[in-house]
Amino acid sequence: MAKTLMQFLGVCAALSVTAWCAYAGEVVPQVVIEGKVYQDVRWGPVNQGNVVIFHNRGIKVVPLDKLPAEYQAMLGAPSSSSSPSPSPSASTPAPASVPLPPAAPSEPQGITAMPPLRSSDRDADWEAYNRDRKTKVVLGNKLVSRSSLTSLVGFLGSPARFSDGETLVRGFVLELASRKAGDNGAAAQFSLRPNLWERTGKKVILRDYKPPLEPGGVVHVFAKRVNSADDYDIYEVATEPSYEQWKQLRFTNVNLP
């Protein structure tokens, strides 16, 4: 009995050494085992379900079932087909399909949705917008009448920085100008040509102003005086409303005092 057991163990050892010898000289550039990357891998002997690997950082004993499938087969690991398959009762049941929740209503319940805007309504809106943009501007997120603001025309000067309390404010100097005598008949599209204006000697600051042209050109703005600093009056400049702004602000029109 003892002799037979020793013969069996000898055969197993011989098979292990045979599997190792077949691939002992092969160098694999890279093998990923349990998420770790091993480089310059050479295979060592296989024994009792483990294999010795030599890599660029040392030696490691790895269970065969932790190797990638192609190396398991190469080194003689038992194939997965030989393992007992789970009984049908132990298999994981397929997840039941879950119905999607109903889509949320596009409008709050109890409120009637507004019908699509008809083309005639859109045309009326555009007409009202084009009419209002000639007399109204946006200031402080409100649609206000131009007549409630100060009309300023002048030569755009250099950028300015000044302190408004503890806050550093940026803007532009505006050198106020008046129309030259004898040039009042110029067409509207040429009314801001620099040669039609002359400086009055007074300067103001346009706070947070984003000029549409380079310094030296003539601009016309509607603004509200908000402060003064260093003998300069400081103005906040209104802007022409876009169509979207006009739609949002048209019913909150509040003229400034």
HELIX and SHEET records of a PDB file:
HELIX    1   1 ALA A    2  TYR A   23  1                                  22    
HELIX    2   2 LEU A   64  LYS A   66  5                                   3    
HELIX    3   3 ALA A   69  MET A   74  1                                   6    
HELIX    4   4 SER A   80  SER A   82  5                                   3    
HELIX    5   5 SER A  119  ASP A  132  1                                  14    
HELIX    6   6 ARG A  146  SER A  148  5                                   3    
HELIX    7   7 ALA A  188  PHE A  190  5                                   3    
HELIX    8   8 PRO A  194  LEU A  196  5                                   3    
HELIX    9   9 TYR A  243  LEU A  249  1                                   7    
SHEET    1   A 4 VAL A  27  ILE A  33  0                                        
SHEET    2   A 4 LYS A  36  ASN A  47 -1                                        
SHEET    3   A 4 ASN A  50  HIS A  55 -1                                        
SHEET    4   A 4 GLY A  58  PRO A  63 -1                                        
SHEET    1   B 2 LYS A 136  LEU A 139  0                                        
SHEET    2   B 2 LYS A 142  SER A 145 -1                                        
SHEET    1   C 6 THR A 150  ASP A 164  0                                        
SHEET    2   C 6 THR A 167  ARG A 179 -1                                        
SHEET    3   C 6 TRP A 197  ARG A 207 -1                                        
SHEET    4   C 6 TYR A 232  VAL A 237  1                                        
SHEET    5   C 6 VAL A 218  ALA A 229 -1                                        
SHEET    6   C 6 THR A 150  ASP A 164 -1                                        
END                                                                             
